[in-house]
């Protein structure tokens, strides 16, 4: 009997609200998801990467009304003009894009609700409390903070810093309070379920205070999924949105192939979320799944906020920066590299234009791009643009290969704990070591030594010059594989400059482990200098 194929690696982003266009805070989450899933693909694993849009709720309704269109028209316009195009801008390779207004989602949500209702998990009651439209969430009085400026003397939402509204309505409730003990046991037995540790501690503290039942319907507006047994109510937007992770992969479908997809992909390996929506994913979502008798995802990972001028990136506070504002200057590879390298994934991080210019020039242009240009130029000058046959290796060569092996092992381990910044730091040890190797071996000086070149000045196979350049080319081949998930365009360009496409096959077919050892590209492979991978920017850009 053959081995069962490994379960695919299934990762999700949050689904993003369509009340406005994406800013770099949204792009940060999506790029992180893309880098991690591309890395798993580079391991030659089966991968499924889901993203999408959250299109119901009062906030979307109010925005659409303010713009003089129906909420469906507003959602359609934003998805097609902003949310789908930004995936191309960022060079994201998602497998599916779920919209909560799609029939495949709405019908499955109703099936899930009906199932919970039939099981006695939902009941009718009334609720009164402070409600933040921005969060689409009832707040506990202790959550609110004192307003400042125009809102002096009022209690405001701590995230949106705007006054809350007192709402009282007849609603349907989900018996979430019944799951407090099971949730605490989950966090205890599976510490990996909520990460990083700071997020896990916050969630445990929240649940230990006691859980209230969750109001899951609204009757004051009609933009949402209708409650199947009571058309006067629509479903609370978060209860609707969270279900996308299973509806997108076949939950509630009558199609055999789609149901098989659910068996193949669920439970998800990782839900990547921003820390402001951690409680929804780490408390409400597992309780919903427990009530339905569905398997739980393996991990909810909450990353930090992107800060601009010390403030969280936000449209409502006008600190939102569109991804294209940065990518038009730096390119998508540099955008991806900068945010994944400079911010410890899981913590807050700052963006500054000056820091990005400095890192782009220092690390991408001078560090990595210049390495590729110099090595290709020397192979062109001394060996007519054809990879020579290396001679005997010394400690310098074996040391550089050892750096590559360590970089692969460290980066692999970092990706598995979602420390994307550490993975890139590990890869960059090879960039730095390869630059140092060229400084130490000085091929341009070796070329002047007897026996290293012939009478015409051409390099000779098997000599020290040949060995140093072959070793440097091998370091570049390793880097093309390791950086492909992060800077896919530059890595592909490098792969083609190295002649590796013809010699070794497609870059995405190279396992990560192949980057750990040298001596892979055959002698005779054509090496071309080509355009700079990362042209230097004017420091005042």
ABEGO torsion letter per residue (X at the ends): XBBBBBBBBBBBBBBBBAABBBBAAAAAAAAAAAAAAAAAAAAGBBBBBBBEBBABEAAAAAAAAAAGBBAAAAAAAAAAAAAAAAAAAAGBBBABBBBAABAAAAAAAAAAAAAAAAAGABBBBBBBEBBBAAAGBBBBAAABBBBBEAABGBBBBAAAGBBBBBBBBBBBBBBAAAAAAAAAAAAAABAAABOBAAAAAAAAAAAAAEBBBBBABBAABABEBBBAABAABBBBAAAAAAAAAAAAAGBGBABAAAAAAAAAAOBBABBBBBAAAAAAAAAAAAAAAAAAGBBBBABBBBBBBBBBGGBBBBAAAGABBBAAAAAAAAEAAAAAAAAAAABBBGBBBBBBAAAAAAAAAAAAAAAAAAAAAAAAAAAAAAAGGBBBBBBBBBAAAAAAAAAAAAAAAAAAAAAAAGBAAAAAAAAAAAAAAAAAAAAAAGAAAAAABBGABBAAGBBBBGBAAAAAAAAAAAAAAAAAAAAAAABAAAAAAAAAAAGAAAAAEBAAABBAAAAABBGABBBGBBBBAEBBABBBBBAAX
